[in-house]
Amino acid sequence: MVGVTLVVAGVILFVMLPVLRGDWAALESPDDDVTDVDARKQAALRGLRDAEYDFLTGKLDQADYQLLKSDLSREALEAMEEEVSAGPAEDEGFSKDGVTRSAKRSSPDGDGLEAEIARVRKGMAEGRTCTECGHLNVKKSRFCTGCGERLGEVATLAGSPDSV
Amino acid sequence: MILLGELALWIALPVGVWGAVAGFVGGRKERGDLVLSAEYSVYAVFFLLILPSAGIITAFVTDSFEYWYVANYSNRELPTFYKVAGLWAGQRGSLVFWALLLSFFSAAAVFTNRTKNREFMPYAVGVLLTISSFFLVVLLFADVNPFERLPFAPADGRGLNPQLQNYWMTIHPPTLYLGFTSFTIPFAFAMSALLSGKLDARWIVITRRWILLSWFFLANGIIFGMRWAYEMLGWGGFWFWDPVENASLLPWLTATAFLHSIQIQENRGMLKVWNMGLVTLTFLLTIFATFLTRSGLIESVHTFAENTTIAFIFLTFMGVMAGLSALLIAWRYPLLKSENQIDSFVSREGAFLFNNLILLGAAGSILWGTLFPLISEYFTGQAMAVGPPFFNRVNLPIGLALLALMGIGPVIGWRRASRRNLVKNFLMPVIVGTLVVGALFLRGVDHGMALLTFGLSAFVMTIIIVEFVKGTKARAHIEGEGHLVALYHLVSRNRRRWGGYIVHVGVVMIFTAFAGVAFNREVVQTIDPGETITIESPFGHEYALTYQGLSSPRGENMVRQAVALMTVERSGRPVEPLTAEKVLYVKWEGSPLTIVGINSYLLEDLYLILENVNDLGGAFENDAAAQRATFTVQVNVFVGWIWYGGFVLTLGGIIAMWPSRGLTRTVSRPKTKTGGKQPALAARG
C-alpha cells in the first residue's frame, strides 16, 4: 500500500510540477531542424539533385531538364532569399563558401545537398546561376548556355551573400 | 507487483485524460506550463503502463491462477518462455501490450522533439494521450480487465492454445503491434498540423521516419506471420486470406500508398488533402485490425474475442476519429489546396498516383471481402464468406499492375517524360522481360499468370540493376571516385531513394515466390513403415521419402506426441531426414496439432505433413501395430524467396530509415523556465 501511495504521489507531483513551478515548454522553435522555408528549400534542392541525376542517367532529355531545373532553382532561390530576409538566427552567418550555417546544419542529405546549396549560392553570388533556367554557367559568362538569357543582371537581382 | 500493476492502470487513465486536456488547452491558450505538464503526462503514462505489463508477466510466471486471464491462458507446465509471451496471448493482455507500445512511441516522439518542432507538440501530445486514454478506458470499463479475479483460485490453468506454442509467438505479434502502434505518431502530427493550421511540408518531414518505421514493422510482422503459418498450421501454405491476416495487410497497403504519395507533396506541393486522408485512413485501419481481432464479429483463427461490447466501443471510437478527422480536413481545406497541377500523367508523380489508386483498390477489395460475411448477414440474414478464390482473382491483376509500376515509376522523371526517353529507358528492360518469358515458355512453362509475373519481375529487376549501374557510373564520372566508393556514396547520399529500390528488389522476390505456387506438386499417400513416397520437382529432381515409423517421445507441456520419421533421397542422394508430428498438449485434449517437416533449398521446399494416423491412440502408446499413416508431401516452388525477399526488404527499409548526418544534429536548447519564458509568452505569465 505504501508503494502504491508513493507511486500515486510521485506521478501527480511529476505531472503537475510544471504548473506548480511555472515551468514553460517552448511553444516555438526558431532554430528548428525543419522550418517551413527550410522544408521548401530542401524539397527544391532535393528536386534539383534528382533532376540532375535523372538527366545524367538519361531519364530526362535536355529540354525537360532545363525546364525542370529552371523551376526548381527558382523555388530554391526564393526559399533561400526568404530565409536570408527573415534575418539570421542567433548563431547564423555565412561561411567563406557562401553557405549559411543554418543551411549546413539543416541539410537532410548531408554533403550532397550542402554542395548543391553552395553551388547555387556561389553561382548566384558570381552571377553564374541563370534566373530564367537555373543553369549554372562557367565563370565570366555573359549569356546563359542553358537558355541564352543575358546574365549581367543576375548578380544585381540576387545580390551577393557578402552584401546581405 | 501484481497489485501495483492493477492500480497503475487506474492511475494512468486520469493522468492520460489530464495530459490530453492540458495538451489541447495549452496549445489553444499558448500555455507552456500546461504543454510541459502534458508532455510529462506522456512519460508518466508510459511508466505507469510498464507496471501492469510487468504485473501480468509476474502473474503468469508465478502461476497466479486466481486471475481470470492467467487461468485461461496458462498452466503450470507451460514453459516460462510462453508464460512471458502470455502478455499478448489473449485479448486482455494484448490490450495492455498495445497501450504500452503506444505510450512508448508517444514518449519517444515527445523526447525526440523536446527541443524542436515545438509548434506541433501541444496538439500532437493531446491526440496521442487521447488515443492512449481510449485504450485505458477499454481496459478498465469494457469487461476486459486483465487483473479480474476469479472467486476461487483453480489448481491449474486451462493452458495456452497449442497453435500459439511456437517461437514465432514471441516475434510475430509484437512486431505487428509495433507497426500498428507506431503509426499513431504520424497521425498525431497530421492532426496537430490540421489543428494548428501549420499545413506546409513540415509535418511530413517530421514524420517521414516514423512512417517508414511503422511500414517496416508492419511488413516484417506480416512476413513473420506468413512463416509461422507455413511452419505451424500444417495447411501447406503461408497465406489464407484469413480476416485478421487481411486486417494486418490493409494498413500496410495504405501506408505503402502514403509513403509514395508524400513524395509528390514534398516535391510538387500536391495531394495535400489526399495525404491527410491517407494518414487518417491508415491509422483507422490499424485500429480496425485490433477491432477485428477482438470483436468476434468475423470468424478467424486469430480471433480472441470475449464479448461483443468491445466491438461497439471500438466502432464508436473509429467513427468519432474518422468524423473529427474529416471535419478538420474540411475546415482546413483552403490551406490544403495544391500548389501545382500535374503536368503529365507520363511522369513520376503520375506513376505514383496510379500506384496509390491501385494500392487503395487492393485495400478496398480486401476490406470488402473481409467484411462480406457481415454485409451479407445484414442484408440476407445469412453470413456468407468469400474465400481465397475471390481474393486471388481480384488481387492477382492488381498485384501485377503494381509490379509493373514498380519498374515504370523509377525510370520516369518528375513532371514529364518524352517519348524518346521512355523508349531509351524501357527498351532493355522490356527486351529482358520478354526474353525471360520466351525462354521459360520454351522450357515448357505454360502458366499465363506465372509467366507474366516472371516477365514483369525480370523487367523490374533489370530496371533496378540498370539504375544502380548508371547511378554509380555517373557518380564515379562526376566525382572521380572508384566504382565501389561511388556506389557507397550514391546510396548513402540519398538513402531513401536507393533504400527504396532495395525494398523493391525484396518485393519482386516475394512476387516471384507467389508465382511459384502455380508449379507446386503434391502427393497424398497412406503407407506403412518401410514404404516410400516419391514426388518429382518441377526442376527435375526426384524426392524419395521412406517412412521409418512413428515414435512417441514426450516433450515439455505435451501429453502425447507422435513423430513420424522419413529418410529422404534427392535424385538418389541421401539428404536431411524429415520429421512430421501430431501433438496433444496438456489441457488441450481436442484435435491434435500438426507440426510439419521442411527441407529448404534455394528454389524449392520439400514439405511433409503427417495428415492422419490410423490409430493415433495406439501410436501415442508406441504400439508397433499402429504405424500406418497418411502423409501429404509437397514440393513448394520458390517459397523460400518470400523469406529471402523479406531479408532484402528489411535491409532496404533499414537503409531508407537510417538517419543522414544532417539530421543527427540536435539543438541544445535549454528548457524555458519561469525566468526565461519566451518573449511572446512572458506577458501572459
Interface residues (C-beta under 8 A of the other chain):
Chain A: G3 V4 V7 V8 V11 F14 V15 M16 L17 P18 V19 R21 G22 D23 W24 A25 A26 L27 E28 S29 D31 D32 D33 V34 T35 D36 A39 R40 Q42 A43 R46 G47 R49 D50 A51 Y53 D54 L56 T57 G58 K59 L60 D61 A63 D64 L67 L68 R105 S106 S107 P108 D109 G110 D111 G112 L113 E114
Chain B: L3 L4 L7 A8 I11 V15 W18 G19 G26 G27 E30 G32 D33 L34 V35 L36 S37 E39 Y40 S41 Y43 A44 F47 L48 L51 T115 K116 N117 R118 E119 M121 P122 K198 D200 A201 R202 V205 I206 E266 N267 V411 I412 G413 W414 R415 R416 A417 S418 R420 N421 K424 N425 E467 K470 G471 A474 I478 S492 R493 N494 R497 S660 R661 G662 L663 R665 V667 R669 K671 T672 K673 T674 K677 Q678 A680 L681 G685
